[in-house]
Amino acid sequence: MIEHETRLKVWGNSIGVIIPKEDIKKEGLHVDQKVKVVITPVKTLKVKDIFGKLKLKLNTKELLKEVDEELDSKFF
């Protein structure tokens, strides 16, 4: 089984996927061989997708005070 992350490319009036030659050789595939292709979009995580979803036990002021105290104890 080949699992490879790639980009879709325009190929005439169609869109194609390029499979690296090394992967083809490793699997012993050849031209005109019938294969099954499963396409899954790669999702990228964006800040806007997670913004506001993190629930903190402390408010920002308390959290910053805690971080300051921890850093002071490590460096002073």
N, CA, C and O atoms as a Tripos MOL2 file, in Angstrom:
@<TRIPOS>MOLECULE
protein
  304   303    76     0     0
PROTEIN
NO_CHARGES

@<TRIPOS>ATOM
      1 N           0.8450   -1.1740    0.0000 N.3       1 MET1
      2 CA          0.0000    0.0000    0.0000 C.3       1 MET1
      3 C           0.8940    1.2420    0.0000 C.2       1 MET1
      4 O           1.8720    1.3130    0.7440 O.2       1 MET1
      5 N           0.5540    2.1990   -0.8260 N.am      2 ILE2
      6 CA          1.2870    3.4540   -0.9090 C.3       2 ILE2
      7 C           0.4810    4.5350   -0.2050 C.2       2 ILE2
      8 O          -0.7040    4.7250   -0.4810 O.2       2 ILE2
      9 N           1.1330    5.2320    0.6990 N.am      3 GLU3
     10 CA          0.5050    6.3950    1.3170 C.3       3 GLU3
     11 C           1.4630    7.5480    1.0960 C.2       3 GLU3
     12 O           2.5950    7.5360    1.5810 O.2       3 GLU3
     13 N           0.9980    8.5390    0.3620 N.am      4 HIS4
     14 CA          1.8840    9.6260   -0.0280 C.3       4 HIS4
     15 C           1.0860   10.9220   -0.0440 C.2       4 HIS4
     16 O          -0.0140   10.9690   -0.5950 O.2       4 HIS4
     17 N           1.6360   11.9780    0.5580 N.am      5 GLU5
     18 CA          0.9830   13.2840    0.5370 C.3       5 GLU5
     19 C           1.4850   14.0400   -0.6830 C.2       5 GLU5
     20 O           2.6930   14.1870   -0.8720 O.2       5 GLU5
     21 N           0.5650   14.5200   -1.5120 N.am      6 THR6
     22 CA          0.9280   15.2200   -2.7320 C.3       6 THR6
     23 C          -0.1020   16.2980   -3.0330 C.2       6 THR6
     24 O          -1.0840   16.4400   -2.3050 O.2       6 THR6
     25 N           0.1090   17.0400   -4.0740 N.am      7 ARG7
     26 CA         -0.8400   18.0760   -4.4970 C.3       7 ARG7
     27 C          -1.5320   17.6380   -5.7800 C.2       7 ARG7
     28 O          -0.9530   16.9260   -6.6000 O.2       7 ARG7
     29 N          -2.7740   18.0700   -5.9420 N.am      8 LEU8
     30 CA         -3.4910   17.8160   -7.1850 C.3       8 LEU8
     31 C          -2.9300   18.7440   -8.2550 C.2       8 LEU8
     32 O          -2.6370   19.9070   -7.9750 O.2       8 LEU8
     33 N          -2.7780   18.2430   -9.4740 N.am      9 LYS9
     34 CA         -2.2290   19.0170  -10.5840 C.3       9 LYS9
     35 C          -3.2140   19.0230  -11.7540 C.2       9 LYS9
     36 O          -3.9100   18.0380  -12.0050 O.2       9 LYS9
     37 N          -3.2590   20.1490  -12.4620 N.am     10 VAL10
     38 CA         -4.0960   20.2340  -13.6600 C.3      10 VAL10
     39 C          -3.4150   19.4350  -14.7550 C.2      10 VAL10
     40 O          -2.2150   19.5740  -14.9880 O.2      10 VAL10
     41 N          -4.2030   18.5880  -15.4320 N.am     11 TRP11
     42 CA         -3.6830   17.7270  -16.4860 C.3      11 TRP11
     43 C          -4.6880   17.7780  -17.6310 C.2      11 TRP11
     44 O          -5.6210   16.9770  -17.6810 O.2      11 TRP11
     45 N          -4.4930   18.7290  -18.5590 N.am     12 GLY12
     46 CA         -5.4770   18.9350  -19.6250 C.3      12 GLY12
     47 C          -6.7620   19.4690  -19.0180 C.2      12 GLY12
     48 O          -6.7520   20.4800  -18.3160 O.2      12 GLY12
     49 N          -7.8840   18.7790  -19.2950 N.am     13 ASN13
     50 CA         -9.1710   19.1650  -18.7170 C.3      13 ASN13
     51 C          -9.4660   18.4030  -17.4300 C.2      13 ASN13
     52 O         -10.5840   18.4600  -16.9170 O.2      13 ASN13
     53 N          -8.4820   17.6990  -16.9120 N.am     14 SER14
     54 CA         -8.6730   16.8870  -15.7100 C.3      14 SER14
     55 C          -7.7150   17.3360  -14.6160 C.2      14 SER14
     56 O          -6.9330   18.2710  -14.7900 O.2      14 SER14
     57 N          -7.7980   16.6550  -13.5010 N.am     15 ILE15
     58 CA         -6.8650   16.8700  -12.4040 C.3      15 ILE15
     59 C          -6.2010   15.5370  -12.1170 C.2      15 ILE15
     60 O          -6.8680   14.5030  -12.0620 O.2      15 ILE15
     61 N          -4.8830   15.5600  -11.9320 N.am     16 GLY16
     62 CA         -4.1510   14.3190  -11.7190 C.3      16 GLY16
     63 C          -3.3690   14.3240  -10.4270 C.2      16 GLY16
     64 O          -3.1550   15.3640   -9.8050 O.2      16 GLY16
     65 N          -2.9490   13.1370  -10.0420 N.am     17 VAL17
     66 CA         -2.1170   12.9360   -8.8630 C.3      17 VAL17
     67 C          -0.8420   12.2490   -9.3240 C.2      17 VAL17
     68 O          -0.8940   11.2740  -10.0750 O.2      17 VAL17
     69 N           0.2950   12.7500   -8.8800 N.am     18 ILE18
     70 CA          1.5690   12.1540   -9.2660 C.3      18 ILE18
     71 C           2.0360   11.2410   -8.1390 C.2      18 ILE18
     72 O           2.0950   11.6450   -6.9780 O.2      18 ILE18
     73 N           2.3630   10.0140   -8.4990 N.am     19 ILE19
     74 CA          2.8810    9.0400   -7.5410 C.3      19 ILE19
     75 C           4.3680    8.8680   -7.8450 C.2      19 ILE19
     76 O           4.7370    8.5500   -8.9750 O.2      19 ILE19
     77 N           5.2140    9.0750   -6.8510 N.am     20 PRO20
     78 CA          6.6560    8.9650   -7.0840 C.3      20 PRO20
     79 C           7.0680    7.5850   -7.6180 C.2      20 PRO20
     80 O           6.5320    6.5560   -7.2090 O.2      20 PRO20
     81 N           8.0270    7.5960   -8.5350 N.am     21 LYS21
     82 CA          8.5050    6.3740   -9.1780 C.3      21 LYS21
     83 C           9.0150    5.3480   -8.1670 C.2      21 LYS21
     84 O           8.8330    4.1450   -8.3500 O.2      21 LYS21
     85 N           9.6660    5.8400   -7.0800 N.am     22 GLU22
     86 CA         10.1850    4.9140   -6.0660 C.3      22 GLU22
     87 C           9.0450    4.1110   -5.4300 C.2      22 GLU22
     88 O           9.1850    2.9150   -5.1720 O.2      22 GLU22
     89 N           7.9110    4.7860   -5.1810 N.am     23 ASP23
     90 CA          6.7630    4.1040   -4.5790 C.3      23 ASP23
     91 C           6.1690    3.0750   -5.5420 C.2      23 ASP23
     92 O           5.7450    1.9960   -5.1290 O.2      23 ASP23
     93 N           6.1470    3.4230   -6.8250 N.am     24 ILE24
     94 CA          5.6240    2.5010   -7.8480 C.3      24 ILE24
     95 C           6.5000    1.2470   -7.9010 C.2      24 ILE24
     96 O           5.9900    0.1270   -7.9320 O.2      24 ILE24
     97 N           7.8070    1.4430   -7.9090 N.am     25 LYS25
     98 CA          8.7320    0.3000   -7.9470 C.3      25 LYS25
     99 C           8.6130   -0.5480   -6.6850 C.2      25 LYS25
    100 O           8.5920   -1.7770   -6.7490 O.2      25 LYS25
    101 N           8.5340    0.1300   -5.5260 N.am     26 LYS26
    102 CA          8.4590   -0.5770   -4.2430 C.3      26 LYS26
    103 C           7.2300   -1.4960   -4.1870 C.2      26 LYS26
    104 O           7.2960   -2.5860   -3.6190 O.2      26 LYS26
    105 N           6.1260   -1.0610   -4.7690 N.am     27 GLU27
    106 CA          4.8890   -1.8550   -4.7580 C.3      27 GLU27
    107 C           4.8020   -2.8170   -5.9430 C.2      27 GLU27
    108 O           3.8960   -3.6480   -6.0040 O.2      27 GLU27
    109 N           5.7470   -2.7040   -6.8910 N.am     28 GLY28
    110 CA          5.7360   -3.5960   -8.0540 C.3      28 GLY28
    111 C           4.5860   -3.3030   -9.0130 C.2      28 GLY28
    112 O           4.0530   -4.2200   -9.6390 O.2      28 GLY28
    113 N           4.2050   -2.0530   -9.1310 N.am     29 LEU29
    114 CA          3.1080   -1.6620  -10.0170 C.3      29 LEU29
    115 C           3.6260   -1.4270  -11.4240 C.2      29 LEU29
    116 O           4.8180   -1.1970  -11.6270 O.2      29 LEU29
    117 N           2.7210   -1.4870  -12.3970 N.am     30 HIS30
    118 CA          3.1210   -1.2580  -13.7860 C.3      30 HIS30
    119 C           2.0240   -0.5170  -14.5320 C.2      30 HIS30
    120 O           0.8920   -0.4260  -14.0560 O.2      30 HIS30
    121 N           2.3620    0.0150  -15.7050 N.am     31 VAL31
    122 CA          1.4270    0.7720  -16.5350 C.3      31 VAL31
    123 C           0.2150   -0.0970  -16.8870 C.2      31 VAL31
    124 O           0.3580   -1.2860  -17.1750 O.2      31 VAL31
    125 N          -0.9580    0.4940  -16.8600 N.am     32 ASP32
    126 CA         -2.2450   -0.1520  -17.1690 C.3      32 ASP32
    127 C          -2.7200   -1.1130  -16.0850 C.2      32 ASP32
    128 O          -3.7470   -1.7690  -16.2530 O.2      32 ASP32
    129 N          -1.9960   -1.2050  -14.9900 N.am     33 GLN33
    130 CA         -2.4620   -2.0370  -13.8810 C.3      33 GLN33
    131 C          -3.6160   -1.3160  -13.1920 C.2      33 GLN33
    132 O          -3.5660   -0.1010  -12.9950 O.2      33 GLN33
    133 N          -4.6360   -2.0540  -12.8320 N.am     34 LYS34
    134 CA         -5.7790   -1.4790  -12.1500 C.3      34 LYS34
    135 C          -5.4410   -1.3090  -10.6650 C.2      34 LYS34
    136 O          -4.9780   -2.2440  -10.0120 O.2      34 LYS34
    137 N          -5.6800   -0.0930  -10.1390 N.am     35 VAL35
    138 CA         -5.4170    0.1990   -8.7330 C.3      35 VAL35
    139 C          -6.6230    0.9410   -8.1530 C.2      35 VAL35
    140 O          -7.4430    1.4950   -8.8860 O.2      35 VAL35
    141 N          -6.7070    0.9390   -6.8470 N.am     36 LYS36
    142 CA         -7.7550    1.6770   -6.1490 C.3      36 LYS36
    143 C          -7.1040    2.8800   -5.4760 C.2      36 LYS36
    144 O          -6.0900    2.7390   -4.7910 O.2      36 LYS36
    145 N          -7.6820    4.0540   -5.6690 N.am     37 VAL37
    146 CA         -7.1450    5.2820   -5.0970 C.3      37 VAL37
    147 C          -8.1580    5.8440   -4.1060 C.2      37 VAL37
    148 O          -9.3220    6.0440   -4.4510 O.2      37 VAL37
    149 N          -7.7230    6.0940   -2.8950 N.am     38 VAL38
    150 CA         -8.5700    6.7090   -1.8750 C.3      38 VAL38
    151 C          -7.9950    8.0920   -1.6050 C.2      38 VAL38
    152 O          -6.8290    8.2280   -1.2330 O.2      38 VAL38
    153 N          -8.8140    9.1080   -1.7920 N.am     39 ILE39
    154 CA         -8.3330   10.4700   -1.6260 C.3      39 ILE39
    155 C          -8.9240   11.0770   -0.3590 C.2      39 ILE39
    156 O         -10.1390   11.0840   -0.1620 O.2      39 ILE39
    157 N          -8.0450   11.5840    0.4890 N.am     40 THR40
    158 CA         -8.4620   12.2330    1.7260 C.3      40 THR40
    159 C          -7.7960   13.5930    1.7860 C.2      40 THR40
    160 O          -6.5680   13.6740    1.7620 O.2      40 THR40
    161 N          -8.5790   14.6710    1.8640 N.am     41 PRO41
    162 CA         -7.9590   15.9940    1.9340 C.3      41 PRO41
    163 C          -7.1400   16.1510    3.2090 C.2      41 PRO41
    164 O          -7.5360   15.6740    4.2730 O.2      41 PRO41
    165 N          -6.0010   16.8200    3.0960 N.am     42 VAL42
    166 CA         -5.1650   17.1050    4.2560 C.3      42 VAL42
    167 C          -5.6990   18.3810    4.8810 C.2      42 VAL42
    168 O          -5.7480   19.4260    4.2330 O.2      42 VAL42
    169 N          -6.0970   18.2920    6.1320 N.am     43 LYS43
    170 CA         -6.6440   19.4620    6.8200 C.3      43 LYS43
    171 C          -5.5290   20.1520    7.5920 C.2      43 LYS43
    172 O          -4.7690   19.5120    8.3190 O.2      43 LYS43
    173 N          -5.4450   21.4510    7.4250 N.am     44 THR44
    174 CA         -4.4580   22.2190    8.1670 C.3      44 THR44
    175 C          -5.1620   22.9240    9.3150 C.2      44 THR44
    176 O          -6.2670   23.4430    9.1590 O.2      44 THR44
    177 N          -4.5220   22.9360   10.4430 N.am     45 LEU45
    178 CA         -5.0820   23.5730   11.6200 C.3      45 LEU45
    179 C          -4.7620   25.0600   11.5870 C.2      45 LEU45
    180 O          -3.6010   25.4540   11.4690 O.2      45 LEU45
    181 N          -5.7970   25.8760   11.6910 N.am     46 LYS46
    182 CA         -5.6110   27.3190   11.6830 C.3      46 LYS46
    183 C          -6.0170   27.8740   13.0360 C.2      46 LYS46
    184 O          -6.8870   27.3210   13.7080 O.2      46 LYS46
    185 N          -5.3950   28.9500   13.4240 N.am     47 VAL47
    186 CA         -5.6680   29.5650   14.7170 C.3      47 VAL47
    187 C          -7.1500   29.9040   14.8340 C.2      47 VAL47
    188 O          -7.7410   29.7080   15.8960 O.2      47 VAL47
    189 N          -7.7590   30.4080   13.7640 N.am     48 LYS48
    190 CA         -9.1740   30.7950   13.8350 C.3      48 LYS48
    191 C         -10.0810   29.5960   14.1290 C.2      48 LYS48
    192 O         -11.1820   29.7690   14.6520 O.2      48 LYS48
    193 N          -9.6230   28.3790   13.7960 N.am     49 ASP49
    194 CA        -10.4190   27.1820   14.0740 C.3      49 ASP49
    195 C         -10.4460   26.8330   15.5590 C.2      49 ASP49
    196 O         -11.4110   26.2370   16.0370 O.2      49 ASP49
    197 N          -9.3890   27.2010   16.2940 N.am     50 ILE50
    198 CA         -9.3270   26.8330   17.7070 C.3      50 ILE50
    199 C          -9.4810   28.0250   18.6430 C.2      50 ILE50
    200 O          -9.6050   27.8460   19.8550 O.2      50 ILE50
    201 N          -9.4750   29.2290   18.1010 N.am     51 PHE51
    202 CA         -9.5470   30.4250   18.9280 C.3      51 PHE51
    203 C         -10.8250   30.4270   19.7520 C.2      51 PHE51
    204 O         -11.9210   30.2780   19.2120 O.2      51 PHE51
    205 N         -10.6810   30.5980   21.0590 N.am     52 GLY52
    206 CA        -11.8330   30.6690   21.9460 C.3      52 GLY52
    207 C         -12.3330   29.3230   22.4340 C.2      52 GLY52
    208 O         -13.2700   29.2770   23.2310 O.2      52 GLY52
    209 N         -11.7430   28.2310   21.9860 N.am     53 LYS53
    210 CA        -12.2000   26.8970   22.3880 C.3      53 LYS53
    211 C         -11.4660   26.3620   23.6040 C.2      53 LYS53
    212 O         -11.9150   25.4030   24.2320 O.2      53 LYS53
    213 N         -10.3410   26.9760   23.9410 N.am     54 LEU54
    214 CA         -9.5580   26.5370   25.0900 C.3      54 LEU54
    215 C         -10.1430   27.1640   26.3510 C.2      54 LEU54
    216 O         -10.1960   28.3880   26.4760 O.2      54 LEU54
    217 N         -10.5710   26.3370   27.2680 N.am     55 LYS55
    218 CA        -11.1560   26.8220   28.5150 C.3      55 LYS55
    219 C         -10.1020   26.7410   29.6140 C.2      55 LYS55
    220 O          -9.6280   25.6590   29.9600 O.2      55 LYS55
    221 N          -9.7470   27.8960   30.1550 N.am     56 LEU56
    222 CA         -8.7430   27.9640   31.2080 C.3      56 LEU56
    223 C          -9.4150   28.0740   32.5740 C.2      56 LEU56
    224 O         -10.4890   28.6620   32.7030 O.2      56 LEU56
    225 N          -8.7760   27.5080   33.5840 N.am     57 LYS57
    226 CA         -9.3010   27.5810   34.9440 C.3      57 LYS57
    227 C          -9.0170   28.9470   35.5640 C.2      57 LYS57
    228 O          -9.7370   29.3840   36.4620 O.2      57 LYS57
    229 N          -7.9700   29.6190   35.0870 N.am     58 LEU58
    230 CA         -7.5860   30.9230   35.6110 C.3      58 LEU58
    231 C          -7.8470   31.9910   34.5620 C.2      58 LEU58
    232 O          -7.8210   31.7190   33.3620 O.2      58 LEU58
    233 N          -8.0980   33.2100   35.0270 N.am     59 ASN59
    234 CA         -8.2140   34.2800   34.0450 C.3      59 ASN59
    235 C          -6.8060   34.7000   33.6190 C.2      59 ASN59
    236 O          -5.8190   34.2360   34.1900 O.2      59 ASN59
    237 N          -6.7140   35.5580   32.6370 N.am     60 THR60
    238 CA         -5.4180   35.9300   32.0660 C.3      60 THR60
    239 C          -4.4840   36.5390   33.1010 C.2      60 THR60
    240 O          -3.2990   36.2060   33.1380 O.2      60 THR60
    241 N          -5.0020   37.4230   33.9380 N.am     61 LYS61
    242 CA         -4.1660   38.0890   34.9460 C.3      61 LYS61
    243 C          -3.5710   37.0670   35.9150 C.2      61 LYS61
    244 O          -2.3820   37.1300   36.2290 O.2      61 LYS61
    245 N          -4.3860   36.1340   36.3870 N.am     62 GLU62
    246 CA         -3.9100   35.1080   37.3200 C.3      62 GLU62
    247 C          -2.8980   34.1870   36.6490 C.2      62 GLU62
    248 O          -1.9060   33.7900   37.2610 O.2      62 GLU62
    249 N          -3.1540   33.8530   35.3930 N.am     63 LEU63
    250 CA         -2.2600   32.9730   34.6470 C.3      63 LEU63
    251 C          -0.8880   33.6290   34.4560 C.2      63 LEU63
    252 O           0.1430   32.9790   34.6330 O.2      63 LEU63
    253 N          -0.8780   34.9060   34.0970 N.am     64 LEU64
    254 CA          0.3950   35.6220   33.9170 C.3      64 LEU64
    255 C           1.1490   35.7450   35.2360 C.2      64 LEU64
    256 O           2.3730   35.6220   35.2570 O.2      64 LEU64
    257 N           0.4440   35.9830   36.3280 N.am     65 LYS65
    258 CA          1.0820   36.0640   37.6460 C.3      65 LYS65
    259 C           1.7520   34.7330   37.9930 C.2      65 LYS65
    260 O           2.8740   34.7040   38.5000 O.2      65 LYS65
    261 N           1.0460   33.6290   37.7120 N.am     66 GLU66
    262 CA          1.5900   32.2890   37.9810 C.3      66 GLU66
    263 C           2.8520   32.0300   37.1560 C.2      66 GLU66
    264 O           3.8320   31.4870   37.6660 O.2      66 GLU66
    265 N           2.8230   32.4170   35.8880 N.am     67 VAL67
    266 CA          3.9860   32.2290   35.0060 C.3      67 VAL67
    267 C           5.1530   33.0720   35.5040 C.2      67 VAL67
    268 O           6.2860   32.5930   35.5460 O.2      67 VAL67
    269 N           4.8870   34.3320   35.8860 N.am     68 ASP68
    270 CA          5.9440   35.1920   36.4110 C.3      68 ASP68
    271 C           6.5940   34.5800   37.6540 C.2      68 ASP68
    272 O           7.8190   34.5700   37.7760 O.2      68 ASP68
    273 N           5.7790   34.0750   38.5650 N.am     69 GLU69
    274 CA          6.2990   33.4820   39.7910 C.3      69 GLU69
    275 C           7.1610   32.2500   39.4790 C.2      69 GLU69
    276 O           8.2010   32.0310   40.1000 O.2      69 GLU69
    277 N           6.7100   31.4630   38.5150 N.am     70 GLU70
    278 CA          7.4660   30.2570   38.1430 C.3      70 GLU70
    279 C           8.8010   30.6360   37.5160 C.2      70 GLU70
    280 O           9.8290   30.0340   37.8260 O.2      70 GLU70
    281 N           8.7880   31.6320   36.6340 N.am     71 LEU71
    282 CA         10.0380   32.0650   35.9910 C.3      71 LEU71
    283 C          10.9900   32.6990   37.0020 C.2      71 LEU71
    284 O          12.2000   32.4810   36.9330 O.2      71 LEU71
    285 N          10.4530   33.4860   37.9450 N.am     72 ASP72
    286 CA         11.2980   34.1030   38.9670 C.3      72 ASP72
    287 C          11.9970   33.0410   39.8120 C.2      72 ASP72
    288 O          13.1650   33.1930   40.1720 O.2      72 ASP72
    289 N          11.2800   31.9730   40.1230 N.am     73 SER73
    290 CA         11.8780   30.9100   40.9480 C.3      73 SER73
    291 C          12.9650   30.1400   40.1940 C.2      73 SER73
    292 O          13.8550   29.5650   40.8200 O.2      73 SER73
    293 N          12.9070   30.1220   38.8820 N.am     74 LYS74
    294 CA         13.9140   29.3900   38.1000 C.3      74 LYS74
    295 C          15.1690   30.2190   37.8410 C.2      74 LYS74
    296 O          16.2680   29.6730   37.7450 O.2      74 LYS74
    297 N          15.0060   31.5280   37.7300 N.am     75 PHE75
    298 CA         16.1330   32.3480   37.3090 C.3      75 PHE75
    299 C          16.6890   33.2650   38.3970 C.2      75 PHE75
    300 O          17.7670   33.8340   38.2220 O.2      75 PHE75
    301 N          15.9820   33.4200   39.5110 N.am     76 PHE76
    302 CA         16.4650   34.3410   40.5470 C.3      76 PHE76
    303 C          16.5670   33.6580   41.8700 C.2      76 PHE76
    304 O          16.9580   34.2810   42.8580 O.2      76 PHE76
@<TRIPOS>BOND
     1     1     2 1
     2     2     3 1
     3     3     4 2
     4     3     5 am
     5     5     6 1
     6     6     7 1
     7     7     8 2
     8     7     9 am
     9     9    10 1
    10    10    11 1
    11    11    12 2
    12    11    13 am
    13    13    14 1
    14    14    15 1
    15    15    16 2
    16    15    17 am
    17    17    18 1
    18    18    19 1
    19    19    20 2
    20    19    21 am
    21    21    22 1
    22    22    23 1
    23    23    24 2
    24    23    25 am
    25    25    26 1
    26    26    27 1
    27    27    28 2
    28    27    29 am
    29    29    30 1
    30    30    31 1
    31    31    32 2
    32    31    33 am
    33    33    34 1
    34    34    35 1
    35    35    36 2
    36    35    37 am
    37    37    38 1
    38    38    39 1
    39    39    40 2
    40    39    41 am
    41    41    42 1
    42    42    43 1
    43    43    44 2
    44    43    45 am
    45    45    46 1
    46    46    47 1
    47    47    48 2
    48    47    49 am
    49    49    50 1
    50    50    51 1
    51    51    52 2
    52    51    53 am
    53    53    54 1
    54    54    55 1
    55    55    56 2
    56    55    57 am
    57    57    58 1
    58    58    59 1
    59    59    60 2
    60    59    61 am
    61    61    62 1
    62    62    63 1
    63    63    64 2
    64    63    65 am
    65    65    66 1
    66    66    67 1
    67    67    68 2
    68    67    69 am
    69    69    70 1
    70    70    71 1
    71    71    72 2
    72    71    73 am
    73    73    74 1
    74    74    75 1
    75    75    76 2
    76    75    77 am
    77    77    78 1
    78    78    79 1
    79    79    80 2
    80    79    81 am
    81    81    82 1
    82    82    83 1
    83    83    84 2
    84    83    85 am
    85    85    86 1
    86    86    87 1
    87    87    88 2
    88    87    89 am
    89    89    90 1
    90    90    91 1
    91    91    92 2
    92    91    93 am
    93    93    94 1
    94    94    95 1
    95    95    96 2
    96    95    97 am
    97    97    98 1
    98    98    99 1
    99    99   100 2
   100    99   101 am
   101   101   102 1
   102   102   103 1
   103   103   104 2
   104   103   105 am
   105   105   106 1
   106   106   107 1
   107   107   108 2
   108   107   109 am
   109   109   110 1
   110   110   111 1
   111   111   112 2
   112   111   113 am
   113   113   114 1
   114   114   115 1
   115   115   116 2
   116   115   117 am
   117   117   118 1
   118   118   119 1
   119   119   120 2
   120   119   121 am
   121   121   122 1
   122   122   123 1
   123   123   124 2
   124   123   125 am
   125   125   126 1
   126   126   127 1
   127   127   128 2
   128   127   129 am
   129   129   130 1
   130   130   131 1
   131   131   132 2
   132   131   133 am
   133   133   134 1
   134   134   135 1
   135   135   136 2
   136   135   137 am
   137   137   138 1
   138   138   139 1
   139   139   140 2
   140   139   141 am
   141   141   142 1
   142   142   143 1
   143   143   144 2
   144   143   145 am
   145   145   146 1
   146   146   147 1
   147   147   148 2
   148   147   149 am
   149   149   150 1
   150   150   151 1
   151   151   152 2
   152   151   153 am
   153   153   154 1
   154   154   155 1
   155   155   156 2
   156   155   157 am
   157   157   158 1
   158   158   159 1
   159   159   160 2
   160   159   161 am
   161   161   162 1
   162   162   163 1
   163   163   164 2
   164   163   165 am
   165   165   166 1
   166   166   167 1
   167   167   168 2
   168   167   169 am
   169   169   170 1
   170   170   171 1
   171   171   172 2
   172   171   173 am
   173   173   174 1
   174   174   175 1
   175   175   176 2
   176   175   177 am
   177   177   178 1
   178   178   179 1
   179   179   180 2
   180   179   181 am
   181   181   182 1
   182   182   183 1
   183   183   184 2
   184   183   185 am
   185   185   186 1
   186   186   187 1
   187   187   188 2
   188   187   189 am
   189   189   190 1
   190   190   191 1
   191   191   192 2
   192   191   193 am
   193   193   194 1
   194   194   195 1
   195   195   196 2
   196   195   197 am
   197   197   198 1
   198   198   199 1
   199   199   200 2
   200   199   201 am
   201   201   202 1
   202   202   203 1
   203   203   204 2
   204   203   205 am
   205   205   206 1
   206   206   207 1
   207   207   208 2
   208   207   209 am
   209   209   210 1
   210   210   211 1
   211   211   212 2
   212   211   213 am
   213   213   214 1
   214   214   215 1
   215   215   216 2
   216   215   217 am
   217   217   218 1
   218   218   219 1
   219   219   220 2
   220   219   221 am
   221   221   222 1
   222   222   223 1
   223   223   224 2
   224   223   225 am
   225   225   226 1
   226   226   227 1
   227   227   228 2
   228   227   229 am
   229   229   230 1
   230   230   231 1
   231   231   232 2
   232   231   233 am
   233   233   234 1
   234   234   235 1
   235   235   236 2
   236   235   237 am
   237   237   238 1
   238   238   239 1
   239   239   240 2
   240   239   241 am
   241   241   242 1
   242   242   243 1
   243   243   244 2
   244   243   245 am
   245   245   246 1
   246   246   247 1
   247   247   248 2
   248   247   249 am
   249   249   250 1
   250   250   251 1
   251   251   252 2
   252   251   253 am
   253   253   254 1
   254   254   255 1
   255   255   256 2
   256   255   257 am
   257   257   258 1
   258   258   259 1
   259   259   260 2
   260   259   261 am
   261   261   262 1
   262   262   263 1
   263   263   264 2
   264   263   265 am
   265   265   266 1
   266   266   267 1
   267   267   268 2
   268   267   269 am
   269   269   270 1
   270   270   271 1
   271   271   272 2
   272   271   273 am
   273   273   274 1
   274   274   275 1
   275   275   276 2
   276   275   277 am
   277   277   278 1
   278   278   279 1
   279   279   280 2
   280   279   281 am
   281   281   282 1
   282   282   283 1
   283   283   284 2
   284   283   285 am
   285   285   286 1
   286   286   287 1
   287   287   288 2
   288   287   289 am
   289   289   290 1
   290   290   291 1
   291   291   292 2
   292   291   293 am
   293   293   294 1
   294   294   295 1
   295   295   296 2
   296   295   297 am
   297   297   298 1
   298   298   299 1
   299   299   300 2
   300   299   301 am
   301   301   302 1
   302   302   303 1
   303   303   304 2
@<TRIPOS>SUBSTRUCTURE
     1 MET1         2 RESIDUE 1 A MET
     2 ILE2         6 RESIDUE 1 A ILE
     3 GLU3        10 RESIDUE 1 A GLU
     4 HIS4        14 RESIDUE 1 A HIS
     5 GLU5        18 RESIDUE 1 A GLU
     6 THR6        22 RESIDUE 1 A THR
     7 ARG7        26 RESIDUE 1 A ARG
     8 LEU8        30 RESIDUE 1 A LEU
     9 LYS9        34 RESIDUE 1 A LYS
    10 VAL10       38 RESIDUE 1 A VAL
    11 TRP11       42 RESIDUE 1 A TRP
    12 GLY12       46 RESIDUE 1 A GLY
    13 ASN13       50 RESIDUE 1 A ASN
    14 SER14       54 RESIDUE 1 A SER
    15 ILE15       58 RESIDUE 1 A ILE
    16 GLY16       62 RESIDUE 1 A GLY
    17 VAL17       66 RESIDUE 1 A VAL
    18 ILE18       70 RESIDUE 1 A ILE
    19 ILE19       74 RESIDUE 1 A ILE
    20 PRO20       78 RESIDUE 1 A PRO
    21 LYS21       82 RESIDUE 1 A LYS
    22 GLU22       86 RESIDUE 1 A GLU
    23 ASP23       90 RESIDUE 1 A ASP
    24 ILE24       94 RESIDUE 1 A ILE
    25 LYS25       98 RESIDUE 1 A LYS
    26 LYS26      102 RESIDUE 1 A LYS
    27 GLU27      106 RESIDUE 1 A GLU
    28 GLY28      110 RESIDUE 1 A GLY
    29 LEU29      114 RESIDUE 1 A LEU
    30 HIS30      118 RESIDUE 1 A HIS
    31 VAL31      122 RESIDUE 1 A VAL
    32 ASP32      126 RESIDUE 1 A ASP
    33 GLN33      130 RESIDUE 1 A GLN
    34 LYS34      134 RESIDUE 1 A LYS
    35 VAL35      138 RESIDUE 1 A VAL
    36 LYS36      142 RESIDUE 1 A LYS
    37 VAL37      146 RESIDUE 1 A VAL
    38 VAL38      150 RESIDUE 1 A VAL
    39 ILE39      154 RESIDUE 1 A ILE
    40 THR40      158 RESIDUE 1 A THR
    41 PRO41      162 RESIDUE 1 A PRO
    42 VAL42      166 RESIDUE 1 A VAL
    43 LYS43      170 RESIDUE 1 A LYS
    44 THR44      174 RESIDUE 1 A THR
    45 LEU45      178 RESIDUE 1 A LEU
    46 LYS46      182 RESIDUE 1 A LYS
    47 VAL47      186 RESIDUE 1 A VAL
    48 LYS48      190 RESIDUE 1 A LYS
    49 ASP49      194 RESIDUE 1 A ASP
    50 ILE50      198 RESIDUE 1 A ILE
    51 PHE51      202 RESIDUE 1 A PHE
    52 GLY52      206 RESIDUE 1 A GLY
    53 LYS53      210 RESIDUE 1 A LYS
    54 LEU54      214 RESIDUE 1 A LEU
    55 LYS55      218 RESIDUE 1 A LYS
    56 LEU56      222 RESIDUE 1 A LEU
    57 LYS57      226 RESIDUE 1 A LYS
    58 LEU58      230 RESIDUE 1 A LEU
    59 ASN59      234 RESIDUE 1 A ASN
    60 THR60      238 RESIDUE 1 A THR
    61 LYS61      242 RESIDUE 1 A LYS
    62 GLU62      246 RESIDUE 1 A GLU
    63 LEU63      250 RESIDUE 1 A LEU
    64 LEU64      254 RESIDUE 1 A LEU
    65 LYS65      258 RESIDUE 1 A LYS
    66 GLU66      262 RESIDUE 1 A GLU
    67 VAL67      266 RESIDUE 1 A VAL
    68 ASP68      270 RESIDUE 1 A ASP
    69 GLU69      274 RESIDUE 1 A GLU
    70 GLU70      278 RESIDUE 1 A GLU
    71 LEU71      282 RESIDUE 1 A LEU
    72 ASP72      286 RESIDUE 1 A ASP
    73 SER73      290 RESIDUE 1 A SER
    74 LYS74      294 RESIDUE 1 A LYS
    75 PHE75      298 RESIDUE 1 A PHE
    76 PHE76      302 RESIDUE 1 A PHE
